[in-house]
Amino acid sequence: MFENPFLKTGLADDSLKGIPAPSVDADAPRNLLKRCPEAGETPLVALGAFAGAGEVFVKDERARMGLGSFKALGAAYVIACEAGRGRAAGKTFVCASAGNHGLSVAAGASAFKAKAVIYLSRAVPEAFAARLRGWGAEVRRVDGSYEDSMAAAAEAAAKEGFKLLSDSSWQGYTAYPHRLMEGYLVMAAEAVEQMPEPPTHIFLQAGVGGLAAACAAYFRKVWGDGPRIVVVEPEAAPALIESVKAGRFVSTSGPESCMGRLDCKDASLIALKGLARDASAFMTISEAEALSVLKPLENLDLKTTPSGGAALAGLLSLPQLGQEARVLCIVSEGPEA
């Protein structure tokens, strides 16, 4: 656990100059998604006492828009916005993915008469590749890490004239990921409306940080300074916590993690900018801690993956918060096939 010394002020690092803060305009994606027949609200599940907290509430994203994760709200929303401007039909969108982001790109492209090319690292299960092909996407494998697949997608965009649609951001590349993170605000706005009272604690899992940053920005807008917001990362991919410790963006390294969708060694700059301002603390969890929460969640009819349950694994790994604690977490994806 690392307490954030930049809470409220954010980082003054030169690498973040010109980088936008996360959007808090939930109305834009919500109004657009009203026209989508698959865009029903996902449930908030009350667990009661759990992991030493008096009340725990889980925003269950496992069935979001029939795609199995919160990522359905991101890339598909970007492509829908592009379609509204006449910039989607006949175009090819390319990305790297650990699974769920690619599904959103593929589904969005399919819906708006575009094409999708998805780069996958060797660690991504073949079941995800099959699902992507089921949506009409072309899958290209990279014999390397997630970062290698990102480089391959960027190279393809430059050489083949594709539109690069990443869920991360860096200097010179912010427009699409900023809009993509805006889509995640649908989940945050629903959670705010569904919570019976504001939470005292919020745990948010992070890979490049898009989910955590979008939700944290919106929760601060609505609930102010009240909740303690804790960002949970794998020990093997501590991109955000190490950058905040250093006071600047840093690249990290580590072994492959069982939290595949969170196994990102470089943070999104938009996410880093937002979370350095909005997160109370950052923490890492081990592989064993990530796995330890899966059976308890399955027993509660919340079967998921180590990535999907990482926020709750973070909660479970801490000393008991006590009966006064009212905790909000997100189960971000369903189980792997």
ZADO-1210 file (C-alpha; in nm, 4 decimals, padded with zeros to 6 digits):
<atoms>
<atom x="00.0000" y="00.0000" z="00.0000" code="MET" pos="1"/>
<atom x="00.1312" y="00.3437" z="-00.0952" code="PHE" pos="2"/>
<atom x="-00.0501" y="00.6564" z="00.0169" code="GLU" pos="3"/>
<atom x="-00.0814" y="00.9052" z="-00.2683" code="ASN" pos="4"/>
<atom x="00.1054" y="01.2268" z="-00.1864" code="PRO" pos="5"/>
<atom x="-00.0445" y="01.3974" z="-00.4918" code="PHE" pos="6"/>
<atom x="-00.4123" y="01.3520" z="-00.3970" code="LEU" pos="7"/>
<atom x="-00.6127" y="01.6579" z="-00.5139" code="LYS" pos="8"/>
<atom x="-00.3081" y="01.8247" z="-00.6724" code="THR" pos="9"/>
<atom x="-00.1935" y="01.5640" z="-00.9258" code="GLY" pos="10"/>
<atom x="00.1481" y="01.5241" z="-01.0855" code="LEU" pos="11"/>
<atom x="00.3417" y="01.8181" z="-01.2274" code="ALA" pos="12"/>
<atom x="00.5522" y="01.5914" z="-01.4500" code="ASP" pos="13"/>
<atom x="00.6477" y="01.7251" z="-01.7949" code="ASP" pos="14"/>
<atom x="00.5371" y="01.3955" z="-01.9513" code="SER" pos="15"/>
<atom x="00.1770" y="01.4893" z="-01.8665" code="LEU" pos="16"/>
<atom x="00.1828" y="01.8345" z="-02.0271" code="LYS" pos="17"/>
<atom x="-00.0989" y="01.8564" z="-02.2797" code="GLY" pos="18"/>
<atom x="-00.2528" y="01.5288" z="-02.1598" code="ILE" pos="19"/>
<atom x="-00.6255" y="01.5711" z="-02.0873" code="PRO" pos="20"/>
<atom x="-00.7766" y="01.4694" z="-01.7554" code="ALA" pos="21"/>
<atom x="-01.0427" y="01.1968" z="-01.7696" code="PRO" pos="22"/>
<atom x="-01.3878" y="01.3080" z="-01.8816" code="SER" pos="23"/>
<atom x="-01.6724" y="01.3228" z="-01.6293" code="VAL" pos="24"/>
<atom x="-01.9493" y="01.3700" z="-01.8891" code="ASP" pos="25"/>
<atom x="-02.1552" y="01.0554" z="-01.8346" code="ALA" pos="26"/>
<atom x="-02.4530" y="01.1983" z="-02.0235" code="ASP" pos="27"/>
<atom x="-02.2801" y="01.1747" z="-02.3625" code="ALA" pos="28"/>
<atom x="-02.2300" y="00.7956" z="-02.3646" code="PRO" pos="29"/>
<atom x="-02.5546" y="00.7285" z="-02.1790" code="ARG" pos="30"/>
<atom x="-02.7577" y="00.9192" z="-02.4364" code="ASN" pos="31"/>
<atom x="-02.5892" y="00.7362" z="-02.7229" code="LEU" pos="32"/>
<atom x="-02.6321" y="00.3942" z="-02.5636" code="LEU" pos="33"/>
<atom x="-03.0056" y="00.4499" z="-02.5190" code="LYS" pos="34"/>
<atom x="-03.0293" y="00.3654" z="-02.8908" code="ARG" pos="35"/>
<atom x="-02.8550" y="00.0305" z="-02.8453" code="CYS" pos="36"/>
<atom x="-03.0893" y="-00.2624" z="-02.7701" code="PRO" pos="37"/>
<atom x="-02.8093" y="-00.4491" z="-02.5873" code="GLU" pos="38"/>
<atom x="-02.7217" y="-00.1589" z="-02.3561" code="ALA" pos="39"/>
<atom x="-02.9150" y="-00.2576" z="-02.0463" code="GLY" pos="40"/>
<atom x="-02.7990" y="-00.1588" z="-01.6995" code="GLU" pos="41"/>
<atom x="-02.5805" y="-00.4049" z="-01.5105" code="THR" pos="42"/>
<atom x="-02.6687" y="-00.4931" z="-01.1500" code="PRO" pos="43"/>
<atom x="-02.5208" y="-00.3782" z="-00.8222" code="LEU" pos="44"/>
<atom x="-02.4935" y="-00.6840" z="-00.5958" code="VAL" pos="45"/>
<atom x="-02.5088" y="-00.6412" z="-00.2180" code="ALA" pos="46"/>
<atom x="-02.2821" y="-00.8957" z="-00.0480" code="LEU" pos="47"/>
<atom x="-02.3455" y="-00.7787" z="00.3073" code="GLY" pos="48"/>
<atom x="-02.0465" y="-00.8357" z="00.5358" code="ALA" pos="49"/>
<atom x="-01.7452" y="-00.9577" z="00.3382" code="PHE" pos="50"/>
<atom x="-01.3694" y="-00.9641" z="00.3974" code="ALA" pos="51"/>
<atom x="-01.3961" y="-00.7812" z="00.7254" code="GLY" pos="52"/>
<atom x="-01.6079" y="-00.4932" z="00.5953" code="ALA" pos="53"/>
<atom x="-01.9591" y="-00.4263" z="00.7203" code="GLY" pos="54"/>
<atom x="-02.1153" y="-00.3876" z="00.3756" code="GLU" pos="55"/>
<atom x="-01.9686" y="-00.4664" z="00.0345" code="VAL" pos="56"/>
<atom x="-02.1380" y="-00.3799" z="-00.2939" code="PHE" pos="57"/>
<atom x="-02.0234" y="-00.5199" z="-00.6279" code="VAL" pos="58"/>
<atom x="-02.0967" y="-00.3624" z="-00.9653" code="LYS" pos="59"/>
<atom x="-02.1312" y="-00.6766" z="-01.1779" code="ASP" pos="60"/>
<atom x="-02.0043" y="-00.6127" z="-01.5331" code="GLU" pos="61"/>
<atom x="-01.9929" y="-00.9768" z="-01.6413" code="ARG" pos="62"/>
<atom x="-02.2874" y="-00.9508" z="-01.8805" code="ALA" pos="63"/>
<atom x="-02.2373" y="-00.5959" z="-02.0096" code="ARG" pos="64"/>
<atom x="-02.3981" y="-00.5688" z="-02.3578" code="MET" pos="65"/>
<atom x="-02.3552" y="-00.9416" z="-02.4136" code="GLY" pos="66"/>
<atom x="-01.9758" y="-00.9045" z="-02.4410" code="LEU" pos="67"/>
<atom x="-01.8815" y="-01.0201" z="-02.0933" code="GLY" pos="68"/>
<atom x="-01.6995" y="-00.7169" z="-01.9543" code="SER" pos="69"/>
<atom x="-01.7036" y="-00.3424" z="-01.8895" code="PHE" pos="70"/>
<atom x="-01.4857" y="-00.2986" z="-02.2005" code="LYS" pos="71"/>
<atom x="-01.8048" y="-00.3170" z="-02.4073" code="ALA" pos="72"/>
<atom x="-01.8617" y="00.0457" z="-02.3057" code="LEU" pos="73"/>
<atom x="-01.5296" y="00.1680" z="-02.4460" code="GLY" pos="74"/>
<atom x="-01.4153" y="00.0985" z="-02.8002" code="ALA" pos="75"/>
<atom x="-01.7651" y="00.0305" z="-02.9337" code="ALA" pos="76"/>
<atom x="-01.8655" y="00.3754" z="-02.8052" code="TYR" pos="77"/>
<atom x="-01.5702" y="00.5334" z="-02.9889" code="VAL" pos="78"/>
<atom x="-01.6690" y="00.3609" z="-03.3134" code="ILE" pos="79"/>
<atom x="-02.0323" y="00.4656" z="-03.2644" code="ALA" pos="80"/>
<atom x="-01.9170" y="00.8270" z="-03.2282" code="CYS" pos="81"/>
<atom x="-01.7056" y="00.7916" z="-03.5427" code="GLU" pos="82"/>
<atom x="-02.0045" y="00.6456" z="-03.7277" code="ALA" pos="83"/>
<atom x="-02.2133" y="00.9453" z="-03.6261" code="GLY" pos="84"/>
<atom x="-01.9572" y="01.1623" z="-03.8054" code="ARG" pos="85"/>
<atom x="-01.9494" y="00.9386" z="-04.1127" code="GLY" pos="86"/>
<atom x="-01.6001" y="00.8085" z="-04.0312" code="ARG" pos="87"/>
<atom x="-01.6569" y="00.4378" z="-03.9614" code="ALA" pos="88"/>
<atom x="-01.8144" y="00.2488" z="-04.2538" code="ALA" pos="89"/>
<atom x="-01.5504" y="00.0829" z="-04.4677" code="GLY" pos="90"/>
<atom x="-01.2673" y="00.1749" z="-04.2309" code="LYS" pos="91"/>
<atom x="-01.0410" y="-00.0699" z="-04.0487" code="THR" pos="92"/>
<atom x="-00.9820" y="-00.0257" z="-03.6755" code="PHE" pos="93"/>
<atom x="-00.6752" y="-00.1950" z="-03.5300" code="VAL" pos="94"/>
<atom x="-00.5750" y="-00.2558" z="-03.1712" code="CYS" pos="95"/>
<atom x="-00.3799" y="-00.4733" z="-02.9345" code="ALA" pos="96"/>
<atom x="-00.5830" y="-00.6579" z="-02.6766" code="SER" pos="97"/>
<atom x="-00.5643" y="-00.8958" z="-02.3865" code="ALA" pos="98"/>
<atom x="-00.9165" y="-01.0031" z="-02.4858" code="GLY" pos="99"/>
<atom x="-01.2011" y="-00.7746" z="-02.3825" code="ASN" pos="100"/>
<atom x="-01.0932" y="-00.4500" z="-02.5490" code="HIS" pos="101"/>
<atom x="-01.0605" y="-00.6422" z="-02.8743" code="GLY" pos="102"/>
<atom x="-01.4137" y="-00.7745" z="-02.8386" code="LEU" pos="103"/>
<atom x="-01.5448" y="-00.4201" z="-02.8032" code="SER" pos="104"/>
<atom x="-01.3524" y="-00.3098" z="-03.1139" code="VAL" pos="105"/>
<atom x="-01.4760" y="-00.6122" z="-03.3068" code="ALA" pos="106"/>
<atom x="-01.8388" y="-00.5653" z="-03.1995" code="ALA" pos="107"/>
<atom x="-01.8301" y="-00.1930" z="-03.2736" code="GLY" pos="108"/>
<atom x="-01.6788" y="-00.2501" z="-03.6158" code="ALA" pos="109"/>
<atom x="-01.9363" y="-00.5166" z="-03.6951" code="SER" pos="110"/>
<atom x="-02.2248" y="-00.2907" z="-03.5916" code="ALA" pos="111"/>
<atom x="-02.1112" y="00.0027" z="-03.8056" code="PHE" pos="112"/>
<atom x="-01.9934" y="-00.1736" z="-04.1222" code="LYS" pos="113"/>
<atom x="-01.6256" y="-00.1348" z="-04.0428" code="ALA" pos="114"/>
<atom x="-01.3453" y="-00.3904" z="-04.0099" code="LYS" pos="115"/>
<atom x="-01.1373" y="-00.4908" z="-03.7098" code="ALA" pos="116"/>
<atom x="-00.7817" y="-00.6226" z="-03.6878" code="VAL" pos="117"/>
<atom x="-00.6807" y="-00.7392" z="-03.3398" code="ILE" pos="118"/>
<atom x="-00.3246" y="-00.8175" z="-03.2289" code="TYR" pos="119"/>
<atom x="-00.2922" y="-01.0700" z="-02.9462" code="LEU" pos="120"/>
<atom x="00.0154" y="-01.1684" z="-02.7491" code="SER" pos="121"/>
<atom x="00.1025" y="-01.5324" z="-02.6864" code="ARG" pos="122"/>
<atom x="-00.0523" y="-01.5116" z="-02.3367" code="ALA" pos="123"/>
<atom x="-00.4068" y="-01.4450" z="-02.4589" code="VAL" pos="124"/>
<atom x="-00.6137" y="-01.7674" z="-02.4546" code="PRO" pos="125"/>
<atom x="-00.7239" y="-01.9090" z="-02.7881" code="GLU" pos="126"/>
<atom x="-01.0829" y="-01.8925" z="-02.6609" code="ALA" pos="127"/>
<atom x="-01.0627" y="-01.5136" z="-02.6858" code="PHE" pos="128"/>
<atom x="-00.9231" y="-01.5353" z="-03.0372" code="ALA" pos="129"/>
<atom x="-01.2161" y="-01.7557" z="-03.1376" code="ALA" pos="130"/>
<atom x="-01.4649" y="-01.5073" z="-02.9913" code="ARG" pos="131"/>
<atom x="-01.3012" y="-01.2241" z="-03.1830" code="LEU" pos="132"/>
<atom x="-01.3227" y="-01.4166" z="-03.5078" code="ARG" pos="133"/>
<atom x="-01.6880" y="-01.4832" z="-03.4281" code="GLY" pos="134"/>
<atom x="-01.7445" y="-01.1069" z="-03.4479" code="TRP" pos="135"/>
<atom x="-01.5732" y="-01.0956" z="-03.7861" code="GLY" pos="136"/>
<atom x="-01.2369" y="-00.9642" z="-03.6668" code="ALA" pos="137"/>
<atom x="-00.9045" y="-01.0598" z="-03.8192" code="GLU" pos="138"/>
<atom x="-00.6768" y="-01.1910" z="-03.5449" code="VAL" pos="139"/>
<atom x="-00.3001" y="-01.1545" z="-03.5699" code="ARG" pos="140"/>
<atom x="-00.0787" y="-01.3261" z="-03.3122" code="ARG" pos="141"/>
<atom x="00.2447" y="-01.1757" z="-03.1753" code="VAL" pos="142"/>
<atom x="00.5078" y="-01.3998" z="-03.0204" code="ASP" pos="143"/>
<atom x="00.5750" y="-01.1652" z="-02.7318" code="GLY" pos="144"/>
<atom x="00.4191" y="-00.9593" z="-02.4546" code="SER" pos="145"/>
<atom x="00.1177" y="-00.7315" z="-02.4485" code="TYR" pos="146"/>
<atom x="00.3548" y="-00.4393" z="-02.5085" code="GLU" pos="147"/>
<atom x="00.4852" y="-00.6206" z="-02.8186" code="ASP" pos="148"/>
<atom x="00.1303" y="-00.6572" z="-02.9476" code="SER" pos="149"/>
<atom x="00.0735" y="-00.2839" z="-02.8923" code="MET" pos="150"/>
<atom x="00.3829" y="-00.2030" z="-03.0975" code="ALA" pos="151"/>
<atom x="00.2668" y="-00.4369" z="-03.3743" code="ALA" pos="152"/>
<atom x="-00.0773" y="-00.2737" z="-03.3861" code="ALA" pos="153"/>
<atom x="00.0750" y="00.0743" z="-03.4077" code="ALA" pos="154"/>
<atom x="00.3074" y="-00.0411" z="-03.6869" code="GLU" pos="155"/>
<atom x="00.0144" y="-00.1899" z="-03.8809" code="ALA" pos="156"/>
<atom x="-00.1805" y="00.1346" z="-03.8442" code="ALA" pos="157"/>
<atom x="00.1103" y="00.3315" z="-03.9892" code="ALA" pos="158"/>
<atom x="00.1908" y="00.0900" z="-04.2724" code="LYS" pos="159"/>
<atom x="-00.1586" y="-00.0232" z="-04.3722" code="GLU" pos="160"/>
<atom x="-00.3600" y="00.2923" z="-04.3136" code="GLY" pos="161"/>
<atom x="-00.5709" y="00.1510" z="-04.0290" code="PHE" pos="162"/>
<atom x="-00.7234" y="00.3576" z="-03.7482" code="LYS" pos="163"/>
<atom x="-00.5402" y="00.2745" z="-03.4256" code="LEU" pos="164"/>
<atom x="-00.7916" y="00.2346" z="-03.1435" code="LEU" pos="165"/>
<atom x="-00.5965" y="00.1747" z="-02.8240" code="SER" pos="166"/>
<atom x="-00.7328" y="00.1742" z="-02.4703" code="ASP" pos="167"/>
<atom x="-00.4078" y="00.3343" z="-02.3545" code="SER" pos="168"/>
<atom x="-00.2730" y="00.6836" z="-02.4221" code="SER" pos="169"/>
<atom x="00.0654" y="00.8478" z="-02.4704" code="TRP" pos="170"/>
<atom x="00.2063" y="01.1764" z="-02.5947" code="GLN" pos="171"/>
<atom x="00.0494" y="01.2495" z="-02.9333" code="GLY" pos="172"/>
<atom x="-00.2221" y="00.9866" z="-02.8904" code="TYR" pos="173"/>
<atom x="-00.5085" y="01.0894" z="-02.6634" code="THR" pos="174"/>
<atom x="-00.8288" y="01.1549" z="-02.8629" code="ALA" pos="175"/>
<atom x="-00.9551" y="00.7973" z="-02.8993" code="TYR" pos="176"/>
<atom x="-00.8557" y="00.6744" z="-02.5505" code="PRO" pos="177"/>
<atom x="-01.0080" y="00.9857" z="-02.3916" code="HIS" pos="178"/>
<atom x="-01.3383" y="00.9165" z="-02.5681" code="ARG" pos="179"/>
<atom x="-01.3085" y="00.5458" z="-02.4856" code="LEU" pos="180"/>
<atom x="-01.2704" y="00.6174" z="-02.1127" code="MET" pos="181"/>
<atom x="-01.5747" y="00.8442" z="-02.1348" code="GLU" pos="182"/>
<atom x="-01.7739" y="00.5354" z="-02.2295" code="GLY" pos="183"/>
<atom x="-01.6771" y="00.3729" z="-01.8988" code="TYR" pos="184"/>
<atom x="-01.8611" y="00.6523" z="-01.7167" code="LEU" pos="185"/>
<atom x="-02.1880" y="00.4708" z="-01.7910" code="VAL" pos="186"/>
<atom x="-02.0822" y="00.2049" z="-01.5411" code="MET" pos="187"/>
<atom x="-01.9812" y="00.4653" z="-01.2826" code="ALA" pos="188"/>
<atom x="-02.3033" y="00.6642" z="-01.3190" code="ALA" pos="189"/>
<atom x="-02.5137" y="00.3509" z="-01.2794" code="GLU" pos="190"/>
<atom x="-02.3213" y="00.2564" z="-00.9657" code="ALA" pos="191"/>
<atom x="-02.3802" y="00.6005" z="-00.8134" code="VAL" pos="192"/>
<atom x="-02.7534" y="00.5720" z="-00.8751" code="GLU" pos="193"/>
<atom x="-02.7678" y="00.2143" z="-00.7448" code="GLN" pos="194"/>
<atom x="-02.5724" y="00.2647" z="-00.4202" code="MET" pos="195"/>
<atom x="-02.8090" y="00.3094" z="-00.1229" code="PRO" pos="196"/>
<atom x="-02.5566" y="00.5429" z="00.0427" code="GLU" pos="197"/>
<atom x="-02.2160" y="00.6783" z="-00.0639" code="PRO" pos="198"/>
<atom x="-01.9350" y="00.4302" z="00.0027" code="PRO" pos="199"/>
<atom x="-01.6621" y="00.4860" z="00.2578" code="THR" pos="200"/>
<atom x="-01.4121" y="00.2862" z="00.0490" code="HIS" pos="201"/>
<atom x="-01.3807" y="00.2117" z="-00.3228" code="ILE" pos="202"/>
<atom x="-01.1398" y="-00.0476" z="-00.4657" code="PHE" pos="203"/>
<atom x="-01.0646" y="-00.0281" z="-00.8402" code="LEU" pos="204"/>
<atom x="-00.8446" y="-00.2694" z="-01.0346" code="GLN" pos="205"/>
<atom x="-00.6052" y="-00.1271" z="-01.2926" code="ALA" pos="206"/>
<atom x="-00.4042" y="-00.2381" z="-01.5930" code="GLY" pos="207"/>
<atom x="-00.3260" y="00.0679" z="-01.8060" code="VAL" pos="208"/>
<atom x="-00.5710" y="00.2399" z="-01.5710" code="GLY" pos="209"/>
<atom x="-00.8687" y="00.3371" z="-01.7880" code="GLY" pos="210"/>
<atom x="-01.1419" y="00.1823" z="-01.5742" code="LEU" pos="211"/>
<atom x="-00.9942" y="00.3076" z="-01.2487" code="ALA" pos="212"/>
<atom x="-00.9311" y="00.6613" z="-01.3719" code="ALA" pos="213"/>
<atom x="-01.2703" y="00.7086" z="-01.5356" code="ALA" pos="214"/>
<atom x="-01.4575" y="00.5774" z="-01.2321" code="CYS" pos="215"/>
<atom x="-01.2429" y="00.7646" z="-00.9795" code="ALA" pos="216"/>
<atom x="-01.2931" y="01.0947" z="-01.1627" code="ALA" pos="217"/>
<atom x="-01.6697" y="01.0477" z="-01.1713" code="TYR" pos="218"/>
<atom x="-01.6935" y="00.9292" z="-00.8106" code="PHE" pos="219"/>
<atom x="-01.4956" y="01.2340" z="-00.6951" code="ARG" pos="220"/>
<atom x="-01.7308" y="01.4573" z="-00.8951" code="LYS" pos="221"/>
<atom x="-02.0378" y="01.3084" z="-00.7262" code="VAL" pos="222"/>
<atom x="-01.9127" y="01.2028" z="-00.3805" code="TRP" pos="223"/>
<atom x="-01.6273" y="01.4467" z="-00.3321" code="GLY" pos="224"/>
<atom x="-01.3527" y="01.3726" z="-00.0812" code="ASP" pos="225"/>
<atom x="-01.5603" y="01.1254" z="00.1220" code="GLY" pos="226"/>
<atom x="-01.4651" y="00.7829" z="-00.0180" code="PRO" pos="227"/>
<atom x="-01.1150" y="00.6400" z="00.0177" code="ARG" pos="228"/>
<atom x="-01.0307" y="00.5263" z="-00.3361" code="ILE" pos="229"/>
<atom x="-00.7688" y="00.2490" z="-00.3590" code="VAL" pos="230"/>
<atom x="-00.6221" y="00.1400" z="-00.6930" code="VAL" pos="231"/>
<atom x="-00.5229" y="-00.2296" z="-00.7116" code="VAL" pos="232"/>
<atom x="-00.2505" y="-00.3566" z="-00.9496" code="GLU" pos="233"/>
<atom x="-00.0627" y="-00.6852" z="-00.9944" code="PRO" pos="234"/>
<atom x="00.2804" y="-00.7028" z="-00.8338" code="GLU" pos="235"/>
<atom x="00.4020" y="-00.8129" z="-01.1768" code="ALA" pos="236"/>
<atom x="00.2719" y="-00.4957" z="-01.3451" code="ALA" pos="237"/>
<atom x="00.2948" y="-00.2015" z="-01.1030" code="PRO" pos="238"/>
<atom x="00.2753" y="00.0699" z="-01.3687" code="ALA" pos="239"/>
<atom x="00.0677" y="00.3236" z="-01.1758" code="LEU" pos="240"/>
<atom x="00.2054" y="00.2752" z="-00.8257" code="ILE" pos="241"/>
<atom x="00.5670" y="00.3019" z="-00.9453" code="GLU" pos="242"/>
<atom x="00.4917" y="00.6159" z="-01.1477" code="SER" pos="243"/>
<atom x="00.3226" y="00.7810" z="-00.8494" code="VAL" pos="244"/>
<atom x="00.6104" y="00.6793" z="-00.6214" code="LYS" pos="245"/>
<atom x="00.8546" y="00.8365" z="-00.8683" code="ALA" pos="246"/>
<atom x="00.6405" y="01.1455" z="-00.9211" code="GLY" pos="247"/>
<atom x="00.6601" y="01.0932" z="-01.2974" code="ARG" pos="248"/>
<atom x="00.5730" y="00.8387" z="-01.5643" code="PHE" pos="249"/>
<atom x="00.7986" y="00.5339" z="-01.5533" code="VAL" pos="250"/>
<atom x="00.7943" y="00.2093" z="-01.7485" code="SER" pos="251"/>
<atom x="00.7930" y="-00.1056" z="-01.5389" code="THR" pos="252"/>
<atom x="00.8827" y="-00.4681" z="-01.5948" code="SER" pos="253"/>
<atom x="00.7964" y="-00.7990" z="-01.4390" code="GLY" pos="254"/>
<atom x="00.6983" y="-01.1593" z="-01.5040" code="PRO" pos="255"/>
<atom x="00.3749" y="-01.2629" z="-01.6727" code="GLU" pos="256"/>
<atom x="00.0757" y="-01.2320" z="-01.4402" code="SER" pos="257"/>
<atom x="-00.2301" y="-01.4537" z="-01.4018" code="CYS" pos="258"/>
<atom x="-00.4198" y="-01.1227" z="-01.4059" code="MET" pos="259"/>
<atom x="-00.3837" y="-01.1117" z="-01.7830" code="GLY" pos="260"/>
<atom x="-00.6104" y="-00.8157" z="-01.8540" code="ARG" pos="261"/>
<atom x="-00.4215" y="-00.6142" z="-01.5887" code="LEU" pos="262"/>
<atom x="-00.0738" y="-00.7258" z="-01.6977" code="ASP" pos="263"/>
<atom x="00.0275" y="-00.3888" z="-01.8433" code="CYS" pos="264"/>
<atom x="00.3747" y="-00.2532" z="-01.7708" code="LYS" pos="265"/>
<atom x="00.3096" y="00.1047" z="-01.8898" code="ASP" pos="266"/>
<atom x="00.0242" y="00.3215" z="-01.7599" code="ALA" pos="267"/>
<atom x="-00.2021" y="00.5254" z="-01.9846" code="SER" pos="268"/>
<atom x="-00.1008" y="00.8901" z="-01.9436" code="LEU" pos="269"/>
<atom x="-00.4640" y="01.0040" z="-01.9192" code="ILE" pos="270"/>
<atom x="-00.5218" y="00.7481" z="-01.6456" code="ALA" pos="271"/>
<atom x="-00.2017" y="00.8422" z="-01.4631" code="LEU" pos="272"/>
<atom x="-00.2965" y="01.2093" z="-01.4716" code="LYS" pos="273"/>
<atom x="-00.6433" y="01.1393" z="-01.3336" code="GLY" pos="274"/>
<atom x="-00.5481" y="00.8850" z="-01.0687" code="LEU" pos="275"/>
<atom x="-00.2574" y="01.0889" z="-00.9344" code="ALA" pos="276"/>
<atom x="-00.5215" y="01.3514" z="-00.8561" code="ARG" pos="277"/>
<atom x="-00.8130" y="01.1287" z="-00.7508" code="ASP" pos="278"/>
<atom x="-00.6795" y="00.8098" z="-00.5881" code="ALA" pos="279"/>
<atom x="-00.6228" y="00.8008" z="-00.2132" code="SER" pos="280"/>
<atom x="-00.3756" y="00.5130" z="-00.2344" code="ALA" pos="281"/>
<atom x="-00.2255" y="00.2518" z="-00.4654" code="PHE" pos="282"/>
<atom x="-00.1588" y="-00.1112" z="-00.3774" code="MET" pos="283"/>
<atom x="-00.0315" y="-00.4275" z="-00.5408" code="THR" pos="284"/>
<atom x="-00.1487" y="-00.7852" z="-00.4936" code="ILE" pos="285"/>
<atom x="00.0370" y="-01.1113" z="-00.5476" code="SER" pos="286"/>
<atom x="-00.0651" y="-01.3896" z="-00.7821" code="GLU" pos="287"/>
<atom x="-00.1748" y="-01.5980" z="-00.4828" code="ALA" pos="288"/>
<atom x="-00.3887" y="-01.3138" z="-00.3471" code="GLU" pos="289"/>
<atom x="-00.5561" y="-01.2683" z="-00.6856" code="ALA" pos="290"/>
<atom x="-00.6420" y="-01.6374" z="-00.7002" code="LEU" pos="291"/>
<atom x="-00.7584" y="-01.6591" z="-00.3386" code="SER" pos="292"/>
<atom x="-01.0729" y="-01.4543" z="-00.3965" code="VAL" pos="293"/>
<atom x="-01.2055" y="-01.6597" z="-00.6874" code="LEU" pos="294"/>
<atom x="-01.3701" y="-01.9397" z="-00.4877" code="LYS" pos="295"/>
<atom x="-01.5445" y="-01.7043" z="-00.2408" code="PRO" pos="296"/>
<atom x="-01.6786" y="-01.5046" z="-00.5352" code="LEU" pos="297"/>
<atom x="-01.7929" y="-01.8190" z="-00.7162" code="GLU" pos="298"/>
<atom x="-01.9777" y="-01.9220" z="-00.3994" code="ASN" pos="299"/>
<atom x="-02.1578" y="-01.5869" z="-00.4182" code="LEU" pos="300"/>
<atom x="-02.2575" y="-01.6455" z="-00.7839" code="ASP" pos="301"/>
<atom x="-01.9934" y="-01.3970" z="-00.9008" code="LEU" pos="302"/>
<atom x="-01.7653" y="-01.6299" z="-01.0924" code="LYS" pos="303"/>
<atom x="-01.4874" y="-01.4327" z="-01.2601" code="THR" pos="304"/>
<atom x="-01.1180" y="-01.4277" z="-01.3442" code="THR" pos="305"/>
<atom x="-00.8189" y="-01.3069" z="-01.1418" code="PRO" pos="306"/>
<atom x="-00.8418" y="-00.9787" z="-01.3349" code="SER" pos="307"/>
<atom x="-01.2143" y="-00.9443" z="-01.2813" code="GLY" pos="308"/>
<atom x="-01.1910" y="-01.0051" z="-00.9073" code="GLY" pos="309"/>
<atom x="-00.8690" y="-00.8124" z="-00.8396" code="ALA" pos="310"/>
<atom x="-01.0379" y="-00.5238" z="-00.6578" code="ALA" pos="311"/>
<atom x="-01.2018" y="-00.7657" z="-00.4146" code="LEU" pos="312"/>
<atom x="-00.8724" y="-00.9526" z="-00.3801" code="ALA" pos="313"/>
<atom x="-00.7191" y="-00.6233" z="-00.2742" code="GLY" pos="314"/>
<atom x="-00.9870" y="-00.5781" z="-00.0113" code="LEU" pos="315"/>
<atom x="-00.9447" y="-00.9370" z="00.1081" code="LEU" pos="316"/>
<atom x="-00.5682" y="-00.8971" z="00.1458" code="SER" pos="317"/>
<atom x="-00.5935" y="-00.6036" z="00.3884" code="LEU" pos="318"/>
<atom x="-00.6598" y="-00.5943" z="00.7632" code="PRO" pos="319"/>
<atom x="-01.0307" y="-00.5821" z="00.8329" code="GLN" pos="320"/>
<atom x="-01.1835" y="-00.2419" z="00.7633" code="LEU" pos="321"/>
<atom x="-01.4534" y="-00.2898" z="01.0271" code="GLY" pos="322"/>
<atom x="-01.8310" y="-00.2873" z="01.0493" code="GLN" pos="323"/>
<atom x="-01.8583" y="00.0821" z="00.9623" code="GLU" pos="324"/>
<atom x="-01.6945" y="00.0292" z="00.6232" code="ALA" pos="325"/>
<atom x="-01.9241" y="00.0450" z="00.3202" code="ARG" pos="326"/>
<atom x="-01.7207" y="-00.0730" z="00.0204" code="VAL" pos="327"/>
<atom x="-01.7803" y="-00.0494" z="-00.3551" code="LEU" pos="328"/>
<atom x="-01.5921" y="-00.2791" z="-00.5948" code="CYS" pos="329"/>
<atom x="-01.6304" y="-00.3826" z="-00.9569" code="ILE" pos="330"/>
<atom x="-01.6238" y="-00.7360" z="-01.0951" code="VAL" pos="331"/>
<atom x="-01.5082" y="-00.6316" z="-01.4385" code="SER" pos="332"/>
<atom x="-01.5477" y="-00.9480" z="-01.6449" code="GLU" pos="333"/>
<atom x="-01.6980" y="-01.2925" z="-01.6594" code="GLY" pos="334"/>
<atom x="-01.5066" y="-01.6229" z="-01.6373" code="PRO" pos="335"/>
<atom x="-01.2983" y="-01.7434" z="-01.9279" code="GLU" pos="336"/>
<atom x="-01.4538" y="-02.0077" z="-02.1459" code="ALA" pos="337"/>
</atoms>
